[in-house]
Amino acid sequence: MTLERKIISSFLFLAVLLIGIGFIWEFYYTDINNEQFLESKKATTVVDYTNQMEVGLYQTLIYLNLIYETRTSKEKIRDIRDVPLPSQAKLGYEKGMEMFYSSSQELQKMIADRPMLTEEVYELKQRVILYESLSKDWLEMEEDLITQSNVLFLSSIAPYFLNNIIPKFEEIRMLTINRQDLMINDLDEKLRRGRIINYFATFVILVIGVVIALFLYRSIINPLQRLSYSVKKVGEGDLDQRVKVESKDEFSYVAKAFNTMAENLQKQTISSTYLDNVMESINEGIFVIDNDGVLRRLNEAGVEMLELEKSELIGKPISTFFNLIQPLEASKDTRKEEYQLQTIRDNKVPVLFSESALLEDGEKKGSVIVVRDISELKNAENEIKKSLEEKNVMLAEIHHRVKNNLAVVSWLLQLQIMQTQSDEVNKVLTESQLRVKSIALIHEKLYGSDSLAYIEYDKYIHDLVQNINSTYFFEEKNITVKTDIKDVSLNVNQAIPCSLLINEVLVNAYKHAFTEINKGEIKVRIIEKEGRVEVRITDNGKGLKPSKEGKKKENSLGFTLMKTLSGQLEGSYSFENREDQSGTVFTLSFKKEHR
């Protein structure tokens, strides 16, 4: 496995573990929080229903007490308006009992899964039934039994309510709250255990990460140390040194390359005499100097270049006879630059100059200067530039004359259009005129551009659209053309057929796409992708008709030109209705020529 795959796989593995733990913990934590919330909500609802039941029963006791007071103080009431209505009191009593039973039914539905609460509520209802039975019997007693009635109320009904029913409500509430506390404590304990598990899993992932880091460290450092040691030995002169290949990663490729380099160095090690012969065989002047700039060695080409004897040069500072004049335009390559070498006889020779340091054990011992006489190359370059300028001028003039000749043809066609009365002939001549103009426009762009080989296609398409728009301008129609062309350039061999194709498609859209509507839009998009040029022209007109009339159009001159021109481009094209909306879409794809 390569080092890149090891690193990426390790990080992906750790990322998946961390994300997985995060999702599991989030799901677990959310589930417990939801359980706590639901338990608290349920307990609150139980307490609310219990309170409603208690309020309803308190209401019955209040109305019973009101009836009791009415019966007791009836003889002492002077004004009949101060006597409460027994019927109203009974009605309030019944509403209180109805409120109790209604709330108890809702409560029983909620606590169906809690047996202890269900038993407590059942016992409470039994006591309330007894309380209700006593209350009804007391209400049905005759008025002449006031004394017995009062005794029954004070000794049985009210004490029974206060001593047997009200405490039961407190028991139910306390049981509910205690159950809620137990459930919440249990959920808190689960949450605490989940946190411990999460901490432990995080620690395990951390340990795995450390192990992976150590593995990657050893995968990088150990081979790097072996490679560094072998490089040092080869630098010291031990050309028998080799690196042992133990893996199949990037370091193995480097080790194999190093071993190959060491073998080649071992094969190519030569003697000093052989090196002298090689230096003398080189046509460039080679000068070896020390750190003080004193010339220690040079070949015959360097001697001839400096116009002095070899004995006059060796052992002397090179600055006394080596004068370089830097040109006005310096080269971007700092190791190899063009200069003029001024000799001691005041001759100026154009040369290419390069200097490299001589290192031994990392310490600079001197420099090697290579100077190449490029007089013949400069003369040839000047001749080529002169010839190229002449050819460019001639080619530009040819493009200019071709453009003018095509303009004359276009003008003759315009005269013929003006003299022709037939609309059909006018249409044919207008289309031919536009084709001529599209070709003439290419030559005009080539004539006006810096490069005579390529034209900037975005500017060309803009002018082509203007020509077509001015020819097919209708006051009653609003047709807009949008272009999307970025950094596309074509040579003249491909620009002409491509332009004629685009001209045919645009003219066809202007003439036929918007005959039934007053407003339309045409989009022209040209891109260059992976060495191919992609052309896409869409409109939102009425589209092609799948009929015999459509087949006739496919056999027309315009469609014939499209087939022929796409064949010249060695590309493929399609012309069909749009799928997303009404209109047509034209696509063209061909390989771009780079010459």
Stockholm file with secondary structure:
# STOCKHOLM 1.0

chainA/1-595         MTLERKIISSFLFLAVLLIGIGFIWEFYYTDINNEQFLESKKATTVVDYTNQMEVGLYQTLIYLNLIYETRTSKEKIRDIRDVPLPSQAKLGYEKGMEMFYSSSQELQKMIADRPMLTEEVYELKQRVILYESLSKDWLEMEEDLITQSNVLFLSSIAPYFLNNIIPKFEEIRMLTINRQDLMINDLDEKLRRGRIINYFATFVILVIGVVIALFLYRSIINPLQRLSYSVKKVGEGDLDQRVKVESKDEFSYVAKAFNTMAENLQKQTISSTYLDNVMESINEGIFVIDNDGVLRRLNEAGVEMLELEKSELIGKPISTFFNLIQPLEASKDTRKEEYQLQTIRDNKVPVLFSESALLEDGEKKGSVIVVRDISELKNAENEIKKSLEEKNVMLAEIHHRVKNNLAVVSWLLQLQIMQTQSDEVNKVLTESQLRVKSIALIHEKLYGSDSLAYIEYDKYIHDLVQNINSTYFFEEKNITVKTDIKDVSLNVNQAIPCSLLINEVLVNAYKHAFTEINKGEIKVRIIEKEGRVEVRITDNGKGLKPSKEGKKKENSLGFTLMKTLSGQLEGSYSFENREDQSGTVFTLSFKKEHR
#=GR chainA/1-595 SS CCHHHHHHHHHHHHHHHHHHHHHHHHHHHHHHHHHHHHHHHHHHHHHHHHHHHHHHHHHHHHHHHHHHHHHHTTTTCCSGGGSCCHHHHHHHHHHHHHHHHHHHHHHHHHTTTCHHHHHHHHHHHHHHHHHHHHHHHHHTSCGGGHHHHHHHIIIIIHHHIIIIIHHHHHHHHHHHHHHHHHHHHHHHHHHHHHHHHHHHHHHHHHHHHHHHHHHHHHHHHHHHHHHHHHHHHHHTTCTTCCCCCCCSSHHHHHHHHHHHHHHHHHHHCCCHHHHHHHHHHCSSEEEEEETTCBEEEECHHHHHHHTSCGGGTTTSBGGGTCEEECCSSCCSCSSEEEEEEECTTCCEEEEEEEEEEEEETTEEEEEEEEEEECHHHHHHHHHHHHHHHHHHHHHHHHHHHHHHHHHHHHHHHHHHHHHCCCHHHHHHHHHHHHHHHHHHHHHHHHHHSSCSSEEEHHHHHHHHHHHHHHHTCCTTCEEEEEEEECSCEEEHHHHHHHHHHHHHHHHHIIIIITSSCSEEEEEEEEEEETTEEEEEEEECSSCCCCSHHHHHHHTSHHHHHHHHHHHHTTCEEEEEECSSSSSEEEEEEEECCCC
#=GC SS_cons         CCHHHHHHHHHHHHHHHHHHHHHHHHHHHHHHHHHHHHHHHHHHHHHHHHHHHHHHHHHHHHHHHHHHHHHHTTTTCCSGGGSCCHHHHHHHHHHHHHHHHHHHHHHHHHTTTCHHHHHHHHHHHHHHHHHHHHHHHHHTSCGGGHHHHHHHIIIIIHHHIIIIIHHHHHHHHHHHHHHHHHHHHHHHHHHHHHHHHHHHHHHHHHHHHHHHHHHHHHHHHHHHHHHHHHHHHHHTTCTTCCCCCCCSSHHHHHHHHHHHHHHHHHHHCCCHHHHHHHHHHCSSEEEEEETTCBEEEECHHHHHHHTSCGGGTTTSBGGGTCEEECCSSCCSCSSEEEEEEECTTCCEEEEEEEEEEEEETTEEEEEEEEEEECHHHHHHHHHHHHHHHHHHHHHHHHHHHHHHHHHHHHHHHHHHHHHCCCHHHHHHHHHHHHHHHHHHHHHHHHHHSSCSSEEEHHHHHHHHHHHHHHHTCCTTCEEEEEEEECSCEEEHHHHHHHHHHHHHHHHHIIIIITSSCSEEEEEEEEEEETTEEEEEEEECSSCCCCSHHHHHHHTSHHHHHHHHHHHHTTCEEEEEECSSSSSEEEEEEEECCCC
//
